[in-house]
Amino acid sequence: MNKNEMVNNIADETGLAKKDVEAVVNGVLDEVADALSNNEKVQLVGFGTFEARERSSRKGRNPQTGEAIDIPASTVPAFRPGNKLKEAVK
């Protein structure tokens, strides 16, 4: 499912205008991204937790040449699913 399909499904289920639903979905995604960029957690009870995690620097290999390379430290987004989501997927 992509974002447009999600917006259409939510609009059909709620009876709201697609334009309004799209604005809300975009707002939620923007807020999650803003919180993660400020190194804050976003916890949606039952669904899961979004957080920024630190990756340390490490050694890697260039797959074309086999040459050893240094991969710098970075911050990456991570998601940990909640119990309700885990049960829904089973």
Short mmCIF file of the C-alpha atoms (twelve columns), coordinates in Angstrom:
data_MODEL
# 
_entry.id   MODEL 
# 
loop_
_atom_site.group_PDB 
_atom_site.id 
_atom_site.type_symbol 
_atom_site.label_atom_id 
_atom_site.label_alt_id 
_atom_site.label_comp_id 
_atom_site.label_asym_id 
_atom_site.label_seq_id 
_atom_site.Cartn_x 
_atom_site.Cartn_y 
_atom_site.Cartn_z 
_atom_site.pdbx_PDB_model_num 
ATOM 1  C CA . MET A 1  0.000   0.000   0.000  1 
ATOM 2  C CA . ASN A 2  1.330   3.434   -0.847 1 
ATOM 3  C CA . LYS A 3  0.356   6.785   0.670  1 
ATOM 4  C CA . ASN A 4  -2.315  7.536   -1.961 1 
ATOM 5  C CA . GLU A 5  -3.987  4.180   -1.377 1 
ATOM 6  C CA . MET A 6  -3.908  4.801   2.372  1 
ATOM 7  C CA . VAL A 7  -5.493  8.227   1.948  1 
ATOM 8  C CA . ASN A 8  -8.216  6.767   -0.286 1 
ATOM 9  C CA . ASN A 9  -8.971  3.939   2.184  1 
ATOM 10 C CA . ILE A 10 -9.159  6.300   5.161  1 
ATOM 11 C CA . ALA A 11 -11.361 8.729   3.232  1 
ATOM 12 C CA . ASP A 12 -13.726 5.890   2.269  1 
ATOM 13 C CA . GLU A 13 -13.889 4.554   5.850  1 
ATOM 14 C CA . THR A 14 -14.416 7.921   7.536  1 
ATOM 15 C CA . GLY A 15 -16.392 9.826   4.923  1 
ATOM 16 C CA . LEU A 16 -13.921 12.720  5.096  1 
ATOM 17 C CA . ALA A 17 -12.633 14.523  2.016  1 
ATOM 18 C CA . LYS A 18 -9.464  13.054  0.506  1 
ATOM 19 C CA . LYS A 19 -7.841  16.483  0.669  1 
ATOM 20 C CA . ASP A 20 -8.424  16.662  4.431  1 
ATOM 21 C CA . VAL A 21 -7.208  13.096  5.021  1 
ATOM 22 C CA . GLU A 22 -4.069  13.755  2.954  1 
ATOM 23 C CA . ALA A 23 -3.328  16.871  5.013  1 
ATOM 24 C CA . VAL A 24 -3.629  14.873  8.255  1 
ATOM 25 C CA . VAL A 25 -1.470  11.989  6.987  1 
ATOM 26 C CA . ASN A 26 1.203   14.420  5.761  1 
ATOM 27 C CA . GLY A 27 1.040   16.251  9.100  1 
ATOM 28 C CA . VAL A 28 1.574   13.049  11.068 1 
ATOM 29 C CA . LEU A 29 4.519   11.997  8.904  1 
ATOM 30 C CA . ASP A 30 6.077   15.470  9.153  1 
ATOM 31 C CA . GLU A 31 5.743   15.456  12.950 1 
ATOM 32 C CA . VAL A 32 7.382   12.031  13.207 1 
ATOM 33 C CA . ALA A 33 10.257  13.182  10.980 1 
ATOM 34 C CA . ASP A 34 10.682  16.423  12.977 1 
ATOM 35 C CA . ALA A 35 10.738  14.552  16.282 1 
ATOM 36 C CA . LEU A 36 13.313  12.059  15.015 1 
ATOM 37 C CA . SER A 37 15.506  14.857  13.677 1 
ATOM 38 C CA . ASN A 38 15.435  16.366  17.198 1 
ATOM 39 C CA . ASN A 39 16.432  12.960  18.632 1 
ATOM 40 C CA . GLU A 40 13.025  12.470  20.284 1 
ATOM 41 C CA . LYS A 41 10.992  9.257   20.453 1 
ATOM 42 C CA . VAL A 42 7.489   9.017   19.010 1 
ATOM 43 C CA . GLN A 43 5.438   6.403   20.845 1 
ATOM 44 C CA . LEU A 44 2.047   5.364   19.502 1 
ATOM 45 C CA . VAL A 45 0.629   3.020   22.136 1 
ATOM 46 C CA . GLY A 46 -0.316  -0.326  20.618 1 
ATOM 47 C CA . PHE A 47 1.246   0.528   17.243 1 
ATOM 48 C CA . GLY A 48 4.912   1.058   18.014 1 
ATOM 49 C CA . THR A 49 7.775   3.427   18.708 1 
ATOM 50 C CA . PHE A 50 9.832   5.443   16.249 1 
ATOM 51 C CA . GLU A 51 13.281  6.524   17.432 1 
ATOM 52 C CA . ALA A 52 16.652  7.684   16.144 1 
ATOM 53 C CA . ARG A 53 19.513  5.268   16.786 1 
ATOM 54 C CA . GLU A 54 23.237  5.874   16.629 1 
ATOM 55 C CA . ARG A 55 25.340  3.603   14.441 1 
ATOM 56 C CA . SER A 56 29.029  3.487   15.263 1 
ATOM 57 C CA . SER A 57 31.696  3.672   12.583 1 
ATOM 58 C CA . ARG A 58 32.794  0.348   11.186 1 
ATOM 59 C CA . LYS A 59 34.866  -1.335  8.512  1 
ATOM 60 C CA . GLY A 60 33.263  -2.519  5.307  1 
ATOM 61 C CA . ARG A 61 34.250  -3.834  1.890  1 
ATOM 62 C CA . ASN A 62 33.667  -2.389  -1.538 1 
ATOM 63 C CA . PRO A 63 31.753  -5.217  -3.266 1 
ATOM 64 C CA . GLN A 64 33.270  -4.431  -6.680 1 
ATOM 65 C CA . THR A 65 36.935  -4.270  -5.676 1 
ATOM 66 C CA . GLY A 66 37.017  -6.045  -2.318 1 
ATOM 67 C CA . GLU A 67 38.902  -3.043  -0.927 1 
ATOM 68 C CA . ALA A 68 38.431  -2.305  2.800  1 
ATOM 69 C CA . ILE A 69 36.631  0.994   3.460  1 
ATOM 70 C CA . ASP A 70 35.680  2.978   6.555  1 
ATOM 71 C CA . ILE A 71 31.948  3.506   7.050  1 
ATOM 72 C CA . PRO A 72 31.399  6.628   9.184  1 
ATOM 73 C CA . ALA A 73 29.123  6.803   12.234 1 
ATOM 74 C CA . SER A 74 25.535  7.850   11.490 1 
ATOM 75 C CA . THR A 75 22.107  8.334   12.994 1 
ATOM 76 C CA . VAL A 76 19.319  6.222   11.490 1 
ATOM 77 C CA . PRO A 77 15.560  6.012   12.069 1 
ATOM 78 C CA . ALA A 78 14.267  2.830   13.712 1 
ATOM 79 C CA . PHE A 79 10.841  1.366   14.446 1 
ATOM 80 C CA . ARG A 80 9.927   -1.054  17.225 1 
ATOM 81 C CA . PRO A 81 6.408   -2.531  16.785 1 
ATOM 82 C CA . GLY A 82 3.902   -2.572  19.633 1 
ATOM 83 C CA . ASN A 83 1.989   -5.592  20.903 1 
ATOM 84 C CA . LYS A 84 -1.257  -4.842  19.057 1 
ATOM 85 C CA . LEU A 85 0.585   -4.522  15.756 1 
ATOM 86 C CA . LYS A 86 2.487   -7.749  16.377 1 
ATOM 87 C CA . GLU A 87 -0.761  -9.587  17.106 1 
ATOM 88 C CA . ALA A 88 -2.457  -8.137  14.009 1 
ATOM 89 C CA . VAL A 89 0.338   -9.392  11.769 1 
ATOM 90 C CA . LYS A 90 0.362   -12.967 13.163 1 
# 
